Amino acid sequence: MLSRRIALIGAVVAASGFGAWSATRADAPTIHIALTAPITGDYAEYGTNFKRSVEMGIDEINAAGGVLGKKFVLSVGDSKGDPKESVNLAEKWISDATIVAEIGDFTSSCCMASQPI
Protein backbone atom coordinates (compact mmCIF):
# COMPACT_ATOMS: atom_id res chain seq x y z
CA MET A 1 0.00 0.00 0.00
CA LEU A 2 2.79 2.42 0.90
CA SER A 3 4.59 1.70 -2.36
CA ARG A 4 1.41 2.51 -4.31
CA ARG A 5 1.12 5.83 -2.53
CA ILE A 6 4.76 6.63 -3.20
CA ALA A 7 4.33 5.66 -6.86
CA LEU A 8 1.26 7.88 -7.11
CA ILE A 9 3.14 10.77 -5.51
CA GLY A 10 6.02 10.18 -7.90
CA ALA A 11 3.72 10.22 -10.89
CA VAL A 12 2.08 13.44 -9.74
CA VAL A 13 5.47 15.08 -9.12
CA ALA A 14 6.75 13.98 -12.50
CA ALA A 15 3.65 14.95 -14.42
CA SER A 16 3.18 18.32 -12.76
CA GLY A 17 6.85 19.18 -12.94
CA PHE A 18 7.18 18.43 -16.63
CA GLY A 19 4.90 21.31 -17.60
CA ALA A 20 7.15 23.81 -15.85
CA TRP A 21 10.43 22.32 -17.04
CA SER A 22 12.62 23.82 -19.66
CA ALA A 23 13.27 21.63 -22.70
CA THR A 24 16.59 20.60 -21.16
CA ARG A 25 15.00 19.28 -17.96
CA ALA A 26 12.14 17.57 -19.77
CA ASP A 27 14.66 15.65 -21.85
CA ALA A 28 16.74 14.66 -18.80
CA PRO A 29 16.85 10.90 -18.15
CA THR A 30 16.26 11.39 -14.42
CA ILE A 31 13.92 13.23 -12.06
CA HIS A 32 15.75 14.96 -9.20
CA ILE A 33 13.96 15.41 -5.89
CA ALA A 34 15.28 16.64 -2.56
CA LEU A 35 14.68 15.41 0.96
CA THR A 36 15.15 17.64 3.98
CA ALA A 37 15.25 15.74 7.26
CA PRO A 38 16.96 15.81 10.68
CA ILE A 39 19.70 13.26 9.97
CA THR A 40 21.61 14.48 13.03
CA GLY A 41 20.48 16.22 16.20
CA ASP A 42 17.59 15.56 18.59
CA TYR A 43 15.30 14.08 15.92
CA ALA A 44 17.94 12.02 14.11
CA GLU A 45 16.22 8.70 14.81
CA TYR A 46 13.06 9.94 13.11
CA GLY A 47 14.89 11.69 10.30
CA THR A 48 16.98 8.63 9.51
CA ASN A 49 13.85 6.49 9.29
CA PHE A 50 12.14 9.18 7.19
CA LYS A 51 15.12 9.11 4.79
CA ARG A 52 15.18 5.31 4.71
CA SER A 53 11.46 5.20 3.86
CA VAL A 54 11.84 7.66 1.00
CA GLU A 55 14.85 5.75 -0.34
CA MET A 56 12.92 2.47 -0.20
CA GLY A 57 10.05 4.00 -2.14
CA ILE A 58 12.37 5.50 -4.74
CA ASP A 59 14.24 2.21 -5.11
CA GLU A 60 10.96 0.39 -5.69
CA ILE A 61 9.77 2.94 -8.25
CA ASN A 62 13.12 2.93 -10.06
CA ALA A 63 13.22 -0.89 -10.09
CA ALA A 64 9.81 -0.88 -11.77
CA GLY A 65 11.10 1.41 -14.54
CA GLY A 66 10.65 4.81 -12.95
CA VAL A 67 7.95 7.31 -13.82
CA LEU A 68 7.31 7.97 -17.49
CA GLY A 69 10.52 6.03 -18.13
CA LYS A 70 12.60 8.32 -15.93
CA LYS A 71 14.40 7.26 -12.74
CA PHE A 72 14.36 9.28 -9.53
CA VAL A 73 17.55 10.69 -8.04
CA LEU A 74 17.44 11.80 -4.40
CA SER A 75 19.46 14.59 -2.82
CA VAL A 76 19.40 14.58 1.00
CA GLY A 77 19.96 17.57 3.25
CA ASP A 78 20.39 17.45 7.03
CA SER A 79 18.28 20.10 8.74
CA LYS A 80 19.44 18.90 12.18
CA GLY A 81 15.89 19.67 13.35
CA ASP A 82 16.82 23.37 13.24
CA PRO A 83 14.42 25.74 11.43
CA LYS A 84 17.35 27.92 10.26
CA GLU A 85 19.01 24.89 8.65
CA SER A 86 15.72 23.93 7.04
CA VAL A 87 15.45 27.42 5.52
CA ASN A 88 19.03 27.17 4.23
CA LEU A 89 18.25 23.83 2.60
CA ALA A 90 15.01 25.12 1.05
CA GLU A 91 16.98 27.98 -0.49
CA LYS A 92 19.61 25.52 -1.73
CA TRP A 93 16.98 23.28 -3.34
CA ILE A 94 15.17 26.09 -5.13
CA SER A 95 18.44 27.44 -6.50
CA ASP A 96 19.18 24.05 -8.10
CA ALA A 97 17.33 23.99 -11.43
CA THR A 98 17.50 20.19 -11.64
CA ILE A 99 15.40 19.62 -8.51
CA VAL A 100 11.67 19.53 -9.21
CA ALA A 101 10.31 18.78 -5.73
CA GLU A 102 11.25 18.69 -2.06
CA ILE A 103 10.06 16.23 0.56
CA GLY A 104 10.18 17.38 4.15
CA ASP A 105 11.13 18.66 6.58
CA PHE A 106 10.15 16.28 9.35
CA THR A 107 9.27 18.70 12.18
CA SER A 108 6.51 21.30 12.20
CA SER A 109 8.84 24.15 13.20
CA CYS A 110 11.18 23.39 10.31
CA CYS A 111 8.31 23.06 7.85
CA MET A 112 6.76 26.35 8.96
CA ALA A 113 10.09 28.19 8.73
CA SER A 114 10.89 26.97 5.22
CA GLN A 115 7.32 27.04 3.83
CA PRO A 116 7.46 30.62 2.50
CA ILE A 117 10.51 29.71 0.39
DSSP file (Angstrom, degrees, kcal/mol; ACC not computed):
  #  RESIDUE AA STRUCTURE BP1 BP2  ACC     N-H-->O    O-->H-N    N-H-->O    O-->H-N    TCO  KAPPA ALPHA  PHI   PSI    X-CA   Y-CA   Z-CA
    1    1 A M     >        0   0    0      0, 0.0     4,-2.0     0, 0.0     5,-0.2   0.000 360.0 360.0 360.0 -45.1    0.0    0.0    0.0
    2    2 A L  H  >  +     0   0    0      1,-0.2     4,-2.6     2,-0.2     5,-0.2   0.909 360.0  53.2 -61.1 -41.6    2.8    2.4    0.9
    3    3 A S  H  > S+     0   0    0      1,-0.2     4,-2.5     2,-0.2    -1,-0.2   0.860 106.8  52.6 -64.6 -33.9    4.6    1.7   -2.4
    4    4 A R  H  > S+     0   0    0      2,-0.2     4,-2.5     1,-0.2    -1,-0.2   0.905 110.0  48.4 -66.0 -40.5    1.4    2.5   -4.3
    5    5 A R  H  X S+     0   0    0     -4,-2.0     4,-2.7     2,-0.2    -2,-0.2   0.921 112.4  48.0 -65.0 -42.8    1.1    5.8   -2.5
    6    6 A I  H  X S+     0   0    0     -4,-2.6     4,-2.9     2,-0.2    -2,-0.2   0.912 111.8  50.1 -64.3 -41.4    4.8    6.6   -3.2
    7    7 A A  H  X S+     0   0    0     -4,-2.5     4,-2.5     2,-0.2    -2,-0.2   0.910 111.1  49.2 -62.8 -41.8    4.3    5.7   -6.9
    8    8 A L  H  X S+     0   0    0     -4,-2.5     4,-2.4     2,-0.2    -2,-0.2   0.924 111.8  48.4 -62.9 -44.6    1.3    7.9   -7.1
    9    9 A I  H  X S+     0   0    0     -4,-2.7     4,-2.9     1,-0.2     5,-0.2   0.928 111.5  51.0 -60.2 -44.9    3.1   10.8   -5.5
   10   10 A G  H  X S+     0   0    0     -4,-2.9     4,-2.7     1,-0.2    -2,-0.2   0.903 109.8  49.2 -59.7 -42.1    6.0   10.2   -7.9
   11   11 A A  H  X S+     0   0    0     -4,-2.5     4,-2.9     2,-0.2     5,-0.2   0.907 112.1  48.0 -65.1 -41.4    3.7   10.2  -10.9
   12   12 A V  H  X S+     0   0    0     -4,-2.4     4,-2.8     2,-0.2     5,-0.3   0.928 113.1  48.2 -64.4 -44.8    2.1   13.4   -9.7
   13   13 A V  H  X S+     0   0    0     -4,-2.9     4,-2.3     2,-0.2    -2,-0.2   0.940 115.6  44.8 -59.1 -48.0    5.5   15.1   -9.1
   14   14 A A  H  X S+     0   0    0     -4,-2.7     4,-1.7    -5,-0.2    -2,-0.2   0.931 116.4  44.6 -64.8 -46.5    6.8   14.0  -12.5
   15   15 A A  H  X S+     0   0    0     -4,-2.9     4,-0.8    -5,-0.2    -2,-0.2   0.912 117.5  43.2 -67.6 -42.5    3.6   14.9  -14.4
   16   16 A S  H  X S+     0   0    0     -4,-2.8     4,-0.6    -5,-0.2     3,-0.3   0.862 114.1  51.4 -72.9 -33.9    3.2   18.3  -12.8
   17   17 A G  H >X S+     0   0    0     -4,-2.3     4,-0.9    -5,-0.3     3,-0.7   0.822  97.8  66.1 -71.7 -30.5    6.8   19.2  -12.9
   18   18 A F  H >< S+     0   0    0     -4,-1.7     3,-0.6     1,-0.2    -1,-0.2   0.858  94.9  58.1 -62.9 -34.4    7.2   18.4  -16.6
   19   19 A G  H 3< S+     0   0    0     -4,-0.8    -1,-0.2    -3,-0.3    -2,-0.2   0.830 111.2  41.7 -64.4 -30.4    4.9   21.3  -17.6
   20   20 A A  H << S+     0   0    0     -3,-0.7    -1,-0.2    -4,-0.6    -2,-0.2   0.542  94.9 106.3 -93.4  -8.1    7.2   23.8  -15.9
   21   21 A W  S << S-     0   0    0     -4,-0.9     2,-0.1    -3,-0.6    -3,-0.0  -0.339  70.8-120.5 -74.0 151.0   10.4   22.3  -17.0
   22   22 A S     >  -     0   0    0      1,-0.1     4,-2.3    -2,-0.1     5,-0.2  -0.373  39.4 -98.2 -73.8 168.6   12.6   23.8  -19.7
   23   23 A A  H  > S+     0   0    0      1,-0.2     4,-1.5     2,-0.2     5,-0.1   0.858 124.9  57.0 -58.8 -35.1   13.3   21.6  -22.7
   24   24 A T  H  4 S+     0   0    0      1,-0.2     4,-0.4     2,-0.2    -1,-0.2   0.930 109.7  42.5 -63.9 -46.1   16.6   20.6  -21.2
   25   25 A R  H >4 S+     0   0    0      1,-0.2     3,-1.1     2,-0.2    -2,-0.2   0.881 110.7  55.7 -69.7 -38.0   15.0   19.3  -18.0
   26   26 A A  H 3< S+     0   0    0     -4,-2.3    -1,-0.2     1,-0.3    -2,-0.2   0.817 109.6  47.6 -64.6 -29.1   12.1   17.6  -19.8
   27   27 A D  T 3< S+     0   0    0     -4,-1.5    -1,-0.3    -5,-0.2    -2,-0.2   0.514  86.5 116.2 -88.2  -5.4   14.7   15.6  -21.8
   28   28 A A    <   -     0   0    0     -3,-1.1    -3,-0.0    -4,-0.4    -4,-0.0  -0.334  67.7-135.3 -64.8 144.6   16.7   14.7  -18.8
   29   29 A P  S    S+     0   0    0      0, 0.0    42,-1.3     0, 0.0     2,-0.3   0.571  83.7  49.3 -77.9  -7.2   16.9   10.9  -18.2
   30   30 A T  E    S-a   71   0A   0     40,-0.2     2,-0.5    -5,-0.1    42,-0.2  -0.881  70.8-135.1-131.7 161.0   16.3   11.4  -14.4
   31   31 A I  E     -a   72   0A   0     40,-3.0    42,-2.6    -2,-0.3     2,-0.5  -0.975  24.6-150.7-115.9 117.3   13.9   13.2  -12.1
   32   32 A H  E     +ab  73  99A   0     66,-0.7    68,-2.8    -2,-0.5    69,-0.7  -0.779  20.1 171.9 -95.5 125.5   15.7   15.0   -9.2
   33   33 A I  E     -ab  74 101A   0     40,-2.6    42,-2.3    -2,-0.5     2,-0.3  -0.920  20.3-137.6-126.7 157.4   14.0   15.4   -5.9
   34   34 A A  E     -ab  75 102A   0     67,-2.7    69,-3.1    -2,-0.3     2,-0.4  -0.847   6.2-156.9-115.5 150.1   15.3   16.6   -2.6
   35   35 A L  E     -ab  76 103A   0     40,-2.8    42,-3.0    -2,-0.3     2,-0.5  -0.996   3.1-165.9-125.3 126.9   14.7   15.4    1.0
   36   36 A T  E     +ab  77 104A   0     67,-2.8    69,-0.6    -2,-0.4    42,-0.2  -0.965  28.5 144.7-111.2 123.3   15.2   17.6    4.0
   37   37 A A  E     -a   78   0A   0     40,-2.2    42,-1.9    -2,-0.5     2,-1.6  -0.988  59.0 -97.8-154.8 155.4   15.3   15.7    7.3
   38   38 A P        +     0   0    0      0, 0.0     9,-0.6     0, 0.0    10,-0.4  -0.602  46.5 163.5 -78.7  87.2   17.0   15.8   10.7
   39   39 A I  S    S+     0   0    0     -2,-1.6     2,-0.3     8,-0.2     9,-0.1   0.787  71.0  24.4 -76.1 -28.7   19.7   13.3   10.0
   40   40 A T  S    S+     0   0    0     -3,-0.2     3,-0.4     7,-0.1     2,-0.2  -0.826 101.0  46.0-125.6 169.2   21.6   14.5   13.0
   41   41 A G  S >  S-     0   0    0     -2,-0.3     3,-1.6     1,-0.2     4,-0.2  -0.505 108.1 -29.7  96.8-166.2   20.5   16.2   16.2
   42   42 A D  T 3  S+     0   0    0     38,-0.4     3,-0.3     1,-0.3    -1,-0.2   0.758 139.3  41.3 -62.5 -28.2   17.6   15.6   18.6
   43   43 A Y  T 3> S+     0   0    0     -3,-0.4     4,-2.7     1,-0.2     3,-0.5   0.134  76.9 118.6-106.9  19.6   15.3   14.1   15.9
   44   44 A A  H <> S+     0   0    0     -3,-1.6     4,-2.9     1,-0.2     5,-0.3   0.845  70.9  57.1 -57.9 -38.1   17.9   12.0   14.1
   45   45 A E  H  > S+     0   0    0     -3,-0.3     4,-1.6    -4,-0.2    -1,-0.2   0.923 113.4  40.2 -59.6 -43.5   16.2    8.7   14.8
   46   46 A Y  H  > S+     0   0    0     -3,-0.5     4,-2.5     2,-0.2    -2,-0.2   0.907 115.7  50.5 -72.3 -42.3   13.1    9.9   13.1
   47   47 A G  H  X S+     0   0    0     -4,-2.7     4,-2.6    -9,-0.6    -8,-0.2   0.884 108.7  51.8 -64.0 -39.1   14.9   11.7   10.3
   48   48 A T  H  X S+     0   0    0     -4,-2.9     4,-2.5   -10,-0.4    -1,-0.2   0.907 112.5  45.4 -64.5 -41.8   17.0    8.6    9.5
   49   49 A N  H  X S+     0   0    0     -4,-1.6     4,-2.3    -5,-0.3    -2,-0.2   0.869 111.1  53.6 -69.2 -35.6   13.9    6.5    9.3
   50   50 A F  H  X S+     0   0    0     -4,-2.5     4,-2.1     2,-0.2    -2,-0.2   0.935 111.9  45.5 -59.5 -48.4   12.1    9.2    7.2
   51   51 A K  H  X S+     0   0    0     -4,-2.6     4,-2.7     1,-0.2    -2,-0.2   0.919 111.6  51.7 -61.6 -46.6   15.1    9.1    4.8
   52   52 A R  H  X S+     0   0    0     -4,-2.5     4,-2.4     1,-0.2    -1,-0.2   0.897 109.3  50.6 -59.9 -41.6   15.2    5.3    4.7
   53   53 A S  H  X S+     0   0    0     -4,-2.3     4,-2.2     2,-0.2    -1,-0.2   0.915 111.2  47.3 -63.5 -44.4   11.5    5.2    3.9
   54   54 A V  H  X S+     0   0    0     -4,-2.1     4,-2.6     1,-0.2    -2,-0.2   0.920 112.2  50.3 -63.8 -43.4   11.8    7.7    1.0
   55   55 A E  H  X S+     0   0    0     -4,-2.7     4,-2.8     1,-0.2    -2,-0.2   0.897 109.2  51.6 -62.0 -40.5   14.9    5.7   -0.3
   56   56 A M  H  X S+     0   0    0     -4,-2.4     4,-2.2     2,-0.2    -1,-0.2   0.919 111.4  47.2 -62.6 -43.2   12.9    2.5   -0.2
   57   57 A G  H  X S+     0   0    0     -4,-2.2     4,-2.5     2,-0.2    -2,-0.2   0.916 113.3  47.6 -64.2 -43.5   10.1    4.0   -2.1
   58   58 A I  H  X S+     0   0    0     -4,-2.6     4,-3.0     2,-0.2    14,-0.3   0.909 110.6  52.2 -64.7 -42.0   12.4    5.5   -4.7
   59   59 A D  H  X S+     0   0    0     -4,-2.8     4,-2.4     1,-0.2    -1,-0.2   0.910 111.0  47.9 -59.6 -41.9   14.2    2.2   -5.1
   60   60 A E  H  X S+     0   0    0     -4,-2.2     4,-1.3     2,-0.2    -2,-0.2   0.923 113.5  46.6 -66.0 -44.2   11.0    0.4   -5.7
   61   61 A I  H  <>S+     0   0    0     -4,-2.5     5,-2.7     1,-0.2     3,-0.4   0.936 114.3  47.6 -63.1 -46.3    9.8    2.9   -8.2
   62   62 A N  H ><5S+     0   0    0     -4,-3.0     3,-1.6     1,-0.2    -2,-0.2   0.882 108.5  54.6 -63.2 -38.6   13.1    2.9  -10.1
   63   63 A A  H 3<5S+     0   0    0     -4,-2.4    -1,-0.2     1,-0.3    -2,-0.2   0.795 105.4  54.4 -65.6 -27.1   13.2   -0.9  -10.1
   64   64 A A  T 3<5S-     0   0    0     -4,-1.3    -1,-0.3    -3,-0.4    -2,-0.2   0.347 135.8 -85.4 -87.9   6.5    9.8   -0.9  -11.8
   65   65 A G  T < 5 -     0   0    0     -3,-1.6    -3,-0.2    -5,-0.1     4,-0.2   0.450  62.2-105.1 106.5   1.4   11.1    1.4  -14.5
   66   66 A G      < -     0   0    0     -5,-2.7     2,-0.5    -6,-0.2     5,-0.2  -0.410  57.2 -46.4  82.9-158.6   10.7    4.8  -13.0
   67   67 A V  B >  S-C   70   0B   0      3,-2.7     3,-1.9     1,-0.2    -2,-0.1  -0.978 122.5 -11.2-119.3 122.9    8.0    7.3  -13.8
   68   68 A L  T 3  S-     0   0    0     -2,-0.5    -1,-0.2     1,-0.3    -2,-0.1   0.843 131.5 -56.7  54.5  34.5    7.3    8.0  -17.5
   69   69 A G  T 3  S+     0   0    0      1,-0.2     2,-0.4    -4,-0.2    -1,-0.3   0.527 115.2 116.7  78.2   6.8   10.5    6.0  -18.1
   70   70 A K  B <   -C   67   0B   0     -3,-1.9    -3,-2.7   -40,-0.0    -1,-0.2  -0.890  58.0-135.8-111.5 139.0   12.6    8.3  -15.9
   71   71 A K  E     -a   30   0A   0    -42,-1.3   -40,-3.0    -2,-0.4     2,-0.3  -0.618  20.8-117.8 -89.8 149.4   14.4    7.3  -12.7
   72   72 A F  E     -a   31   0A   0    -14,-0.3     2,-0.4    -2,-0.2   -40,-0.2  -0.637  21.0-163.2 -84.5 143.8   14.4    9.3   -9.5
   73   73 A V  E     -a   32   0A   0    -42,-2.6   -40,-2.6    -2,-0.3     2,-0.5  -0.999  12.2-149.3-124.5 130.4   17.6   10.7   -8.0
   74   74 A L  E     -a   33   0A   0     -2,-0.4     2,-0.5   -42,-0.2   -40,-0.2  -0.867  10.4-166.5-108.2 131.5   17.4   11.8   -4.4
   75   75 A S  E     -a   34   0A   0    -42,-2.3   -40,-2.8    -2,-0.5     2,-0.4  -0.962  15.9-155.1-108.9 132.0   19.5   14.6   -2.8
   76   76 A V  E     -a   35   0A   0     -2,-0.5     2,-0.4   -42,-0.2   -40,-0.2  -0.912   9.6-170.8-114.5 132.7   19.4   14.6    1.0
   77   77 A G  E     -a   36   0A   0    -42,-3.0   -40,-2.2    -2,-0.4     2,-0.8  -0.973  19.9-133.9-121.5 138.4   20.0   17.6    3.2
   78   78 A D  E     +a   37   0A   0     -2,-0.4   -42,-0.1   -42,-0.2    11,-0.0  -0.801  20.9 178.3 -93.3 108.8   20.4   17.4    7.0
   79   79 A S    >   -     0   0    0    -42,-1.9     3,-2.3    -2,-0.8     6,-0.3   0.631  30.1-143.2 -82.1 -13.5   18.3   20.1    8.7
   80   80 A K  T 3   -     0   0    0    -43,-0.6   -38,-0.4     1,-0.3   -37,-0.2   0.619  59.9 -74.8  60.8  13.0   19.4   18.9   12.2
   81   81 A G  T 3  S+     0   0    0      1,-0.2    -1,-0.3   -40,-0.1    28,-0.1   0.659 103.5 130.8  73.8  15.4   15.9   19.7   13.3
   82   82 A D    <>  -     0   0    0     -3,-2.3     4,-2.2     1,-0.1     3,-0.5  -0.902  56.9-146.3-107.0 120.7   16.8   23.4   13.2
   83   83 A P  H  > S+     0   0    0      0, 0.0     4,-2.2     0, 0.0     5,-0.2   0.844 100.7  55.6 -54.3 -36.2   14.4   25.7   11.4
   84   84 A K  H  > S+     0   0    0      1,-0.2     4,-2.2     2,-0.2     5,-0.1   0.908 108.7  47.2 -64.5 -40.4   17.3   27.9   10.3
   85   85 A E  H  > S+     0   0    0     -3,-0.5     4,-2.4    -6,-0.3    -1,-0.2   0.887 109.7  54.0 -66.1 -38.3   19.0   24.9    8.7
   86   86 A S  H  X S+     0   0    0     -4,-2.2     4,-2.4    -7,-0.3    -2,-0.2   0.897 108.5  49.1 -62.8 -40.5   15.7   23.9    7.0
   87   87 A V  H  X S+     0   0    0     -4,-2.2     4,-2.4     2,-0.2    -2,-0.2   0.922 109.9  51.7 -63.4 -44.6   15.5   27.4    5.5
   88   88 A N  H  X S+     0   0    0     -4,-2.2     4,-2.0     1,-0.2    -2,-0.2   0.905 111.6  47.1 -59.0 -42.1   19.0   27.2    4.2
   89   89 A L  H  X S+     0   0    0     -4,-2.4     4,-2.9     2,-0.2    -1,-0.2   0.897 109.0  53.4 -68.6 -40.1   18.2   23.8    2.6
   90   90 A A  H  X S+     0   0    0     -4,-2.4     4,-2.3     1,-0.2    -2,-0.2   0.919 110.6  47.9 -59.7 -42.4   15.0   25.1    1.1
   91   91 A E  H  X S+     0   0    0     -4,-2.4     4,-1.2     1,-0.2    -1,-0.2   0.884 111.5  50.9 -64.8 -38.2   17.0   28.0   -0.5
   92   92 A K  H  X S+     0   0    0     -4,-2.0     4,-0.5    -5,-0.2     3,-0.2   0.931 110.7  48.5 -63.4 -45.6   19.6   25.5   -1.7
   93   93 A W  H >< S+     0   0    0     -4,-2.9     3,-1.0     1,-0.2     6,-0.3   0.904 110.7  49.1 -65.4 -41.3   17.0   23.3   -3.3
   94   94 A I  H 3< S+     0   0    0     -4,-2.3    -1,-0.2     1,-0.3    -2,-0.2   0.758 107.0  56.5 -72.7 -20.4   15.2   26.1   -5.1
   95   95 A S  H 3< S+     0   0    0     -4,-1.2     2,-0.8    -3,-0.2    -1,-0.3   0.588  90.6  83.5 -83.4  -8.5   18.4   27.4   -6.5
   96   96 A D    X<  -     0   0    0     -3,-1.0     3,-1.5    -4,-0.5    -1,-0.1  -0.846  66.7-161.0 -96.8 107.6   19.2   24.1   -8.1
   97   97 A A  T 3  S+     0   0    0     -2,-0.8    -1,-0.1     1,-0.3    -4,-0.0   0.648  85.3  63.1 -65.3 -15.9   17.3   24.0  -11.4
   98   98 A T  T 3  S+     0   0    0    -67,-0.1   -66,-0.7    -3,-0.0     2,-0.5   0.723  83.9  87.4 -82.1 -19.9   17.5   20.2  -11.6
   99   99 A I  E <   +b   32   0A   0     -3,-1.5   -66,-0.2    -6,-0.3     3,-0.1  -0.688  48.7 177.4 -86.4 125.0   15.4   19.6   -8.5
  100  100 A V  E     +     0   0A   0    -68,-2.8     2,-0.3    -2,-0.5   -67,-0.2   0.614  63.6  14.1-101.8 -15.5   11.7   19.5   -9.2
  101  101 A A  E     -b   33   0A   0    -69,-0.7   -67,-2.7    -8,-0.0     2,-0.4  -0.994  58.4-144.3-157.3 156.1   10.3   18.8   -5.7
  102  102 A E  E     -b   34   0A   0     -2,-0.3     2,-0.5   -69,-0.2   -67,-0.2  -0.984   8.1-156.1-124.9 137.3   11.3   18.7   -2.1
  103  103 A I  E     -b   35   0A   0    -69,-3.1   -67,-2.8    -2,-0.4     2,-0.2  -0.943  45.3 -39.2-107.7 131.2   10.1   16.2    0.6
  104  104 A G  E     -b   36   0A   0     -2,-0.5     2,-0.2     1,-0.3   -67,-0.1  -0.548   9.2-142.9 113.1-177.3   10.2   17.4    4.2
  105  105 A D        -     0   0    0    -69,-0.6    -1,-0.3    -2,-0.2   -68,-0.2   0.509  34.9-144.5 -81.8 177.1   11.1   18.7    6.6
  106  106 A F  S    S+     0   0    0     -2,-0.2     2,-0.2    -3,-0.1   -69,-0.1   0.891  74.9  62.1 -80.8 -42.9   10.2   16.3    9.3
  107  107 A T  S  > S-     0   0    0      1,-0.1     4,-2.3   -25,-0.0     5,-0.2  -0.545  78.1-127.5 -92.2 153.4    9.3   18.7   12.2
  108  108 A S  H  > S+     0   0    0      1,-0.2     4,-3.0     2,-0.2     5,-0.2   0.900 108.6  53.7 -61.9 -43.0    6.5   21.3   12.2
  109  109 A S  H  > S+     0   0    0      1,-0.2     4,-1.8     2,-0.2    -1,-0.2   0.893 111.4  45.5 -63.7 -38.4    8.8   24.1   13.2
  110  110 A C  H  > S+     0   0    0      2,-0.2     4,-2.1     1,-0.2    -1,-0.2   0.909 113.4  49.6 -69.2 -41.6   11.2   23.4   10.3
  111  111 A C  H  X S+     0   0    0     -4,-2.3     4,-1.7     1,-0.2    -2,-0.2   0.931 111.8  48.1 -62.4 -45.3    8.3   23.1    7.8
  112  112 A M  H  < S+     0   0    0     -4,-3.0    -1,-0.2     1,-0.2    -2,-0.2   0.870 111.7  50.2 -64.9 -36.8    6.8   26.4    9.0
  113  113 A A  H  < S+     0   0    0     -4,-1.8    -1,-0.2    -5,-0.2    -2,-0.2   0.895 118.7  36.4 -69.3 -39.2   10.1   28.2    8.7
  114  114 A S  H >< S+     0   0    0     -4,-2.1     3,-1.3     1,-0.2    -2,-0.2   0.616  93.1  90.8 -91.1 -11.7   10.9   27.0    5.2
  115  115 A Q  T 3< S+     0   0    0     -4,-1.7    -1,-0.2     1,-0.3    -2,-0.1   0.857  80.7  56.6 -54.9 -42.9    7.3   27.0    3.8
  116  116 A P  T 3         0   0    0      0, 0.0    -1,-0.3     0, 0.0    -2,-0.1   0.781 360.0 360.0 -62.9 -23.0    7.5   30.6    2.5
  117  117 A I    <         0   0    0     -3,-1.3    -2,-0.2    -4,-0.2    -3,-0.1   0.475 360.0 360.0 -77.9 360.0   10.5   29.7    0.4
